[in-house]
Amino acid sequence: MMETIMTQDHSFHALKPLAPPPWYRTWAGLAGLGAVALAALYLSLFHVTRVLDALPFLLLLLCPLMHVFMHGGHEHGGHDGNGDDANRPTKGDTP
């Protein structure tokens, strides 16, 4: 009869360093968000006309900001040959 020898490998239980918390969960991030909230409240209560005058410019500024932050600064894959385009078969390849 053949016996099975069971060994235990605990190498996968090694402690991994914790990732830093997101910026909005740090004390500095919370203080910054609080300052932005207070500034928005102040501007909305006492300077409504100035905010409304700047609204078209804020909308124009929002377009490039969304492009930079939502596309990750143009570092998405497929443009440098290392992304998904490099692994696609060409017309001459057969599956």
Salt bridges, closest charged atoms under 4 A:
ASP85 OD1 - ARG88 NH1 3.00
